[in-house]
Amino acid sequence: MNVSVSARPVKHSLTLRGHRTSVSLEDAFWQAFRSLAVRRNLTINALAAQIDADRGDVGLASAIRVYVLRDLQAASVQSNG
């Protein structure tokens, strides 16, 4: 697999329950995160707020990456079902 410069984390601002924060994710994760939000009829801020509420002591960027990965894994299991 070819990993390009776009594999570097990119910082984006999010608003979680009225507070601005920034999250750095690789472009592939941003794209998957946006797609996941669209499929669930949520804004990325709303989905990030849900993830934030459930993340415990894990960093938000890490929690988003794991959330995206688990969603992709679940979709893969369903399609191979």
C-alpha positions as CSV (number, residue, x, y, z in Angstrom):
1,M,0.0,0.0,0.0
2,N,1.3,3.4,-0.9
3,V,1.2,5.9,2.0
4,S,1.4,9.4,0.8
5,V,1.9,12.8,2.5
6,S,-1.9,12.9,2.9
7,A,-1.3,10.2,5.6
8,R,-0.2,13.0,7.9
9,P,-2.8,14.2,10.4
10,V,-4.8,17.2,9.5
11,K,-6.3,19.4,12.2
12,H,-10.0,20.4,12.0
13,S,-12.1,22.3,14.4
14,L,-15.2,20.8,16.0
15,T,-17.9,22.1,18.3
16,L,-18.8,19.8,21.1
17,R,-21.7,20.9,23.3
18,G,-21.0,24.6,22.5
19,H,-17.2,24.4,23.0
20,R,-14.7,24.6,20.1
21,T,-11.9,22.0,20.0
22,S,-9.5,20.8,17.4
23,V,-8.9,17.2,16.3
24,S,-6.0,15.9,14.2
25,L,-6.8,12.9,12.0
26,E,-5.4,11.5,8.9
27,D,-7.4,12.4,5.7
28,A,-8.6,8.9,5.3
29,F,-10.1,8.9,8.8
30,W,-11.7,12.3,8.2
31,Q,-13.3,11.0,5.0
32,A,-14.6,7.8,6.7
33,F,-15.8,9.9,9.7
34,R,-17.8,12.2,7.5
35,S,-19.3,9.3,5.5
36,L,-20.3,7.6,8.8
37,A,-22.0,10.8,10.0
38,V,-23.9,11.1,6.7
39,R,-25.0,7.5,6.9
40,R,-26.3,8.1,10.4
41,N,-28.0,11.5,9.5
42,L,-25.8,13.4,11.9
43,T,-23.4,16.3,11.6
44,I,-19.8,15.5,12.3
45,N,-20.1,17.7,15.4
46,A,-23.0,15.6,16.7
47,L,-21.3,12.3,16.0
48,A,-18.1,13.6,17.6
49,A,-20.1,14.7,20.7
50,Q,-21.5,11.2,21.0
51,I,-18.1,9.7,20.7
52,D,-16.7,12.2,23.2
53,A,-19.4,11.3,25.7
54,D,-18.5,7.6,25.6
55,R,-14.7,7.9,25.3
56,G,-13.6,7.8,29.0
57,D,-10.0,8.7,29.4
58,V,-9.0,8.1,25.8
59,G,-8.1,11.1,23.6
60,L,-10.8,12.3,21.2
61,A,-8.8,11.7,18.1
62,S,-8.0,8.1,19.1
63,A,-11.6,7.5,20.1
64,I,-12.7,8.7,16.6
65,R,-10.2,6.5,14.9
66,V,-11.3,3.4,16.9
67,Y,-15.0,4.3,16.3
68,V,-14.4,4.5,12.5
69,L,-12.4,1.3,12.5
70,R,-15.1,-0.6,14.4
71,D,-17.8,0.7,12.0
72,L,-15.8,-0.5,9.0
73,Q,-15.2,-3.9,10.7
74,A,-18.9,-4.3,11.4
75,A,-19.8,-3.4,7.8
76,S,-17.2,-5.9,6.6
77,V,-18.7,-8.7,8.8
78,Q,-22.2,-7.9,7.6
79,S,-21.2,-7.9,3.9
80,N,-19.4,-11.3,4.4
81,G,-22.2,-12.5,6.7
